[in-house]
Amino acid sequence: MKKYLIIAIAIPLIAMSFAFDQASLNSGTQDVTRSEEVQTILNKSCMPCHSDQGSGLKSKSKLNFDKLNDLDPTKKVSKLLKIAEEIEEKKMPKSGYIKKHPEAALTTYEADLLIKWAENEAEQIVGKK
């Protein structure tokens, strides 16, 4: 059911993101923000692979949190919605990584918090024109 909710949110957000005018796309003012709590969870469970210091080139090429604010708003929205989807479907963090690093596993609370954060940030970006 949550997957359908994400899709229901994603389609209008993506459609609305195409409504950005060129000045908005190049303004760089739609930065993704992170609370201290969200950043702590990201540091524990995401950044070891998805940052400039991340361990895998493939992981960094798909999503690099250090470069997220460098993306245009449309791509930011897309990445944020993908973050929410991957966590919701329990695809991230990868099970193989969790076997080696059990401390990286997300609790239900942490997963819910990251999903809400990603969706809210995407909505905020779409709302800024």
N, C-alpha and C positions, 0 to 999 in steps of 0.2 A: 504494500500500500504506500509506503514512504517513497518507493521508487517512482510511482505514478505522480506523487506530489512533487518530487524533484523535477520530473519531466514537465509537469504542468507549470512549474515556476520557470524552468529553463527556457522553454520555447518563447514565452513572451519577453523574457529578459534578453535573449539573444536577438529576437526580432527588434526589440527596442534599441539594442546596442547599435544596430545598423543606422539608426536615426541620428547618431552623433554627426554634427557638422565637422568639416575638416579642422577647424580651429580647435574644437573640443578634442578631437583625436590626437592632436599634436600638443595640447596644452600641458599634459603631464601632471595635472592637478588632482587626478583621481587616484591618489595613492591608497594602497591597501594598508589598513592600520591593524595592529595586533595589541590586544591587552597583554599585560604581563603574564597572566594565566595561560592564554593561548600561546604566547611565545615560549613559555616553559614546556608546554606539551609538544610544540613543534620541534624544539631543541632536542627533546628526549626521543621522539618517535619518527620525525620526518627529516630533520636537517642532516643527520649522519649520511644520508644518501642524496638528498635534494637541496644541496647548497654548494657554494663555491668550493668548500672543503669536503664535499661529499665523496664517497668512495667509488662511485660508479659513473662513468661517462654517460651511459644510457639513461640512468636515473636523472642526472643533471640536465640532459638534453630534453627530457620530457617535462620536467618541472624543476626550476631552480628558484627557491624562495628568495635568494639574494638578488635575483634579477626580475622578480615579479613586478615591481613598480616601474621597470624599464619598458614593459609591454604597453601597447596601445590599449585603450579601455575595452575594446571588443575582445581582445585576446585575454586580458585580465579576467573578464567575466567568464569566458570559456574555461580558463584554468581553475577559477574558484568553484565553478559548478562541477567540474571534473573532480576536484578535491572532495567535495561533498559526496558525490556519487561513489567514488572509490572507497571512501571510509564507510559509507552506508552499506555498501555491498561487501564489506570486510575484505577488500582486495589490498588495502594498505593499512598498516605496514605489511609487507609480504611475509607469509608464514615462514619461509626459509630464513628470513632475517630475524624474525622473532625467536626461532629455535636457537640461533646463535646469540641473540641479545634479548632475553626474556623481559628485561626492564623496558624495552621499547613498545611492548604490547599496550594497546589503548584500553583503558577501562570503559565501561558503558558511558559513564559521565564524561570522560575525556572525548570519546567519539562523538557523543551528542553535542558537546560544546564546539568541537571543530566543525561539525556539519553546520550548526547554526551560525557560527562565525563566517564560514565561507559563503553561505547563502546570503547572510546579511550584508557582507561586503560587496557581493555581486549586485544586490539590490541598490546599495548606496551608489555604486559606480553608474548604474543605469539611470539613477535619478539625477545625476549631475550632468548637466548639459551646458 
